[in-house]
Amino acid sequence: MPAALAATAADFAAAAHLLVDFNREYDDPAPEPAWLADRLAALSAAGDTSVLLTGEPPLGVAVLRFRENLWQPVLEAYLAELYVAPQHRGRGLGTALLDEVIAHARSRGAGYLDLNTSEDDLAARHLYDKRGFDCHEGRGSGPLAVYYELDLG
Amino acid sequence: MPAALAATAADFAAAAHLLVDFNREYDDPAPEPAWLADRLAALSAAGDTSVLLTGEPPLGVAVLRFRENLWQPVLEAYLAELYVAPQHRGRGLGTALLDEVIAHARSRGAGYLDLNTSEDDLAARHLYDKRGFDCHEGRGSGPLAVYYELDLG
């Protein structure tokens, strides 16, 4: 079945549970699922966030963020999260969900879609490469594009 | 002199000229400066963008984008552009401007600041390293964090 845009409280609760599982899988800190469900609902209502769910019950989730691009009169889309429950991997669900993410970003008028991943996450990188994402400056043969963060807390 | 937040039409025009020069230096496409000045002013007025200028006349510019973080009730900040005119490099202007960027992001309540750069831009990477930015998953000793883009045009 195709992915669906989260719209109800039950959708956001399911998305929050998957995302909290995702963070626990990678030992990242995670908020309470109930808090995260409310956060996802509020950001979606505010208009800059789309949450996509796949499976019934939901087995995968993607979160996109949108904003106006600086350089052109279009939106830019950022794929903040993409997750399939571990026991359901290897069946193409991630690829199908990414295809829905791309179609959704296009349908909202985004000129490009970007994301960050880990150099050693070969499964994720293979998936992004397969769909035409590029991680090189100037595309193709340029140097690698590197993502930096500074904690301000 | 410290960096100042762009606020007037003249400020946005100066920022646009520097940013167009930046893109031309790297052979990236650039819009008309007048269009970009209006765009920067509109995005700044909408609240999700801050443009910082340094020098009189302006010799450097930084553009920050802000949005609500998914995981915590804080803003996240993205350093979209940081540029010092070529003939004024090597005098610490970039470091001083980055320090103002960090202070500004903190003053708006951002929990973190992120950016992308090219693996071979050693001057930029040295600057970000010096101020504590990290480009590894899990920080420090983890694998490199890689930035991917997909053109939807």
Boltz contact constraints between the chains, C-beta under 6 A:
constraints:
  - contact:
      token1: [A, 70]
      token2: [B, 80]
      max_distance: 6.0
  - contact:
      token1: [A, 80]
      token2: [B, 70]
      max_distance: 6.0
  - contact:
      token1: [A, 106]
      token2: [B, 152]
      max_distance: 6.0
  - contact:
      token1: [A, 110]
      token2: [B, 152]
      max_distance: 6.0
  - contact:
      token1: [A, 111]
      token2: [B, 152]
      max_distance: 6.0
  - contact:
      token1: [A, 111]
      token2: [B, 153]
      max_distance: 6.0
  - contact:
      token1: [A, 112]
      token2: [B, 149]
      max_distance: 6.0
  - contact:
      token1: [A, 112]
      token2: [B, 151]
      max_distance: 6.0
  - contact:
      token1: [A, 112]
      token2: [B, 152]
      max_distance: 6.0
  - contact:
      token1: [A, 113]
      token2: [B, 150]
      max_distance: 6.0
  - contact:
      token1: [A, 113]
      token2: [B, 152]
      max_distance: 6.0
  - contact:
      token1: [A, 114]
      token2: [B, 149]
      max_distance: 6.0
  - contact:
      token1: [A, 115]
      token2: [B, 148]
      max_distance: 6.0
  - contact:
      token1: [A, 116]
      token2: [B, 145]
      max_distance: 6.0
  - contact:
      token1: [A, 116]
      token2: [B, 147]
      max_distance: 6.0
  - contact:
      token1: [A, 117]
      token2: [B, 146]
      max_distance: 6.0
  - contact:
      token1: [A, 118]
      token2: [B, 137]
      max_distance: 6.0
  - contact:
      token1: [A, 118]
      token2: [B, 143]
      max_distance: 6.0
  - contact:
      token1: [A, 119]
      token2: [B, 143]
      max_distance: 6.0
  - contact:
      token1: [A, 119]
      token2: [B, 144]
      max_distance: 6.0
  - contact:
      token1: [A, 119]
      token2: [B, 146]
      max_distance: 6.0
  - contact:
      token1: [A, 120]
      token2: [B, 143]
      max_distance: 6.0
  - contact:
      token1: [A, 128]
      token2: [B, 148]
      max_distance: 6.0
  - contact:
      token1: [A, 132]
      token2: [B, 150]
      max_distance: 6.0
  - contact:
      token1: [A, 133]
      token2: [B, 148]
      max_distance: 6.0
  - contact:
      token1: [A, 133]
      token2: [B, 150]
      max_distance: 6.0
  - contact:
      token1: [A, 134]
      token2: [B, 149]
      max_distance: 6.0
  - contact:
      token1: [A, 135]
      token2: [B, 146]
      max_distance: 6.0
  - contact:
      token1: [A, 135]
      token2: [B, 148]
      max_distance: 6.0
  - contact:
      token1: [A, 137]
      token2: [B, 118]
      max_distance: 6.0
  - contact:
      token1: [A, 143]
      token2: [B, 118]
      max_distance: 6.0
  - contact:
      token1: [A, 143]
      token2: [B, 119]
      max_distance: 6.0
  - contact:
      token1: [A, 143]
      token2: [B, 120]
      max_distance: 6.0
  - contact:
      token1: [A, 144]
      token2: [B, 119]
      max_distance: 6.0
  - contact:
      token1: [A, 145]
      token2: [B, 116]
      max_distance: 6.0
  - contact:
      token1: [A, 145]
      token2: [B, 147]
      max_distance: 6.0
  - contact:
      token1: [A, 146]
      token2: [B, 117]
      max_distance: 6.0
  - contact:
      token1: [A, 146]
      token2: [B, 119]
      max_distance: 6.0
  - contact:
      token1: [A, 146]
      token2: [B, 135]
      max_distance: 6.0
  - contact:
      token1: [A, 147]
      token2: [B, 116]
      max_distance: 6.0
  - contact:
      token1: [A, 147]
      token2: [B, 145]
      max_distance: 6.0
  - contact:
      token1: [A, 147]
      token2: [B, 147]
      max_distance: 6.0
  - contact:
      token1: [A, 148]
      token2: [B, 115]
      max_distance: 6.0
  - contact:
      token1: [A, 148]
      token2: [B, 128]
      max_distance: 6.0
  - contact:
      token1: [A, 148]
      token2: [B, 133]
      max_distance: 6.0
  - contact:
      token1: [A, 148]
      token2: [B, 135]
      max_distance: 6.0
  - contact:
      token1: [A, 149]
      token2: [B, 112]
      max_distance: 6.0
  - contact:
      token1: [A, 149]
      token2: [B, 114]
      max_distance: 6.0
  - contact:
      token1: [A, 149]
      token2: [B, 134]
      max_distance: 6.0
  - contact:
      token1: [A, 150]
      token2: [B, 113]
      max_distance: 6.0
  - contact:
      token1: [A, 150]
      token2: [B, 132]
      max_distance: 6.0
  - contact:
      token1: [A, 150]
      token2: [B, 133]
      max_distance: 6.0
  - contact:
      token1: [A, 151]
      token2: [B, 112]
      max_distance: 6.0
  - contact:
      token1: [A, 152]
      token2: [B, 106]
      max_distance: 6.0
  - contact:
      token1: [A, 152]
      token2: [B, 110]
      max_distance: 6.0
  - contact:
      token1: [A, 152]
      token2: [B, 111]
      max_distance: 6.0
  - contact:
      token1: [A, 152]
      token2: [B, 112]
      max_distance: 6.0
  - contact:
      token1: [A, 152]
      token2: [B, 113]
      max_distance: 6.0
  - contact:
      token1: [A, 153]
      token2: [B, 111]
      max_distance: 6.0
